[in-house]
Amino acid sequence: MATLYGTPIEPHPLMLARFFGSGLLSLSVMGWQARHMHDETAIHAILIGLAAGFAVGALLSAWSTLSGLHLAAIGWSTFVLYLLLLSGALYCLAPSHRAVAA
């Protein structure tokens, strides 16, 4: 994947990318499994935690790209990924999305 962005594949950045991927995977599995929960407080807490993490990730990726730490392609694609994840969490937090309890 790094060759698509034109970045050299070195052991340390490759390991950091794997850690990044494992973190996103764990958050995704946690969010996916939470869909079966019926406790509104727990669902709300999980969604707020996910939204906060995704917002920080979006800010950090934008900052690193604008400051030149990342190549434009990899930095902005990471930013877009975080924005998509953030928008999904915010969508699920929206009052209009929640089912009204009978």
N, C-alpha and C positions, 0 to 999 in steps of 0.2 A: 504494500500500500504506500509505503514511503517513496518508492520510485515514481509513483503517479504524481506526487507533489514535487519531485525533483530534489528531495533531501537525501543526503547520504545515510546509509544504514550502518549505524555504529551501535555497539552493545549497550551503552548507557541510555541513550535516547530510546532505543528499542524497548528496553526494560521499563522505562517510564511510560511509554505508550501502552505497554501491556498492563501496567498498574492502572492507568487511566481507563482502559477497557474493562478491567475486572471491577472497578468501582462503578462504572455505568451499568455493567451487567448485574451487580448485586442490587443496585437501586431499582433496576427494571424488574427483577424477579420479586423484590419486596412489594413494589407497586402493583404488579400483576397479581400476586397472591392476595393482596389486600382487597381485591374486588369482591371476594367472597365474605368479607366482614360485614357484620350488621350493626356494629357499634359506631355510631356517627362520630363520637368523640375521637376514637382511635383513627378512623378514616381521615378526619379533619387534621389531626396531628401529623399523620404520615404525609398528607398532601402539602401541608405547610412546610414540613421539613424538606420534601422533594423540591418544592418551589423555591425555597431559600437557597438550596444547594445549586439548583440550575441557574438562578439569577446571578449568584456569585461566579459560577463558571462562565456565564455569558460575559459578565463584566471583565473577568480576568483574560478571557480569550480576545476580547476587543482591545483591551489595554495592551496585551502583548503583541498583537498584530500592528496596532497603530504606533507602538514604540519601536518596531522593527525586530522584535525578538523572534517572531515567526515569519515565514514566507507568507505572502498574501493568501495563497490558495488554501493552505492548511489552517491558517488562523481564522479566515472568514468561514470556512466550512465548519470548523469547530464552533464558532459563534452561532451559525445558523442551526446546528444540531442542538445546542443549548437553548436557543430561542424556541425551537419546536417542542422540546421537552418541557420548558417553562410554560408555554402556551397550553399544552395538554394538562398540566397540573392546575393552572389557573382556571381553565375551562371546567375541570371537575370540582373546583372550589366555588364556582359561581352559583349563587342561590337558585337561579333558573334551571340549572342542570340537575339539582337534587330532587329526588322523588319525594313527594309529600306523603308523610306517614298517615295511614288510614286510621 
